[in-house]
Amino acid sequence: MRKYGITREDVAEFLDGRAPNDFDPDGRLRFVGEIQGIRVRIVEAIDRPGYIVTLHERKS
């Protein structure tokens, strides 16, 4: 998150009320969208809802 200048508040606001786009091969929720003009994919932990496993910049 530091690399992209994204804060925890940015991520919380992004996820608030949003439905996941799909699931990764391990069954974790994946969310895709934009935060501060950066297209991102966020993966949430299965056993700890609200805990972010990864945040990747998406090129397209």
N, C-alpha and C positions, 0 to 999 in steps of 0.2 A: 504494500500500500504506500509505503514511503516513496518508492521509486516513481509512482504516479501522482503523488501529492494528494492521495485520497484518505480521508479521515474515517474513523469508526462511525461518526455521525452520518457521513455521506453514505456509507454502506447500509446503516440502519434505515435511513430514509429511503434508499433504493429498494430494500427488501420489504418495507412496510406495506402489507396488504397485497403484495405481488404473488402471483401464482408461478410455480416453477415452469421453465420451458420444457425440461425433460429430466432424465436421470442418467448418471454415468454408469459404466459397467458394474460398479459395486453397489448400485442402488441409491447413491447419494443424489439429493436434489441439485439441479443446475439452473441457474438464473442467468439470462443474457440481457444486456441493455447498455445504457450509457450513464456514466457518472462523470460529471464535470467535462462533458464532451469526449470522454474516452470510452470506447466500446469495450465492455468487460464481460467475462464469464465468471460467475461466483459459484463455488461448490460448497454445500453445507454438510456438516457431519451428520451421520445417521443417529448416533447415540447421544449427541448434544445439539439439539435444534438451536439455531441461532449462532452456533460456533462455525466460523468460516474455515474450511479446509484449504482452499486455494482461491486466488483471485488472479485471473489472467487477462492481459490486454488482448482483445480480438482484433485482427486486421480487417475482417469483413464479416 
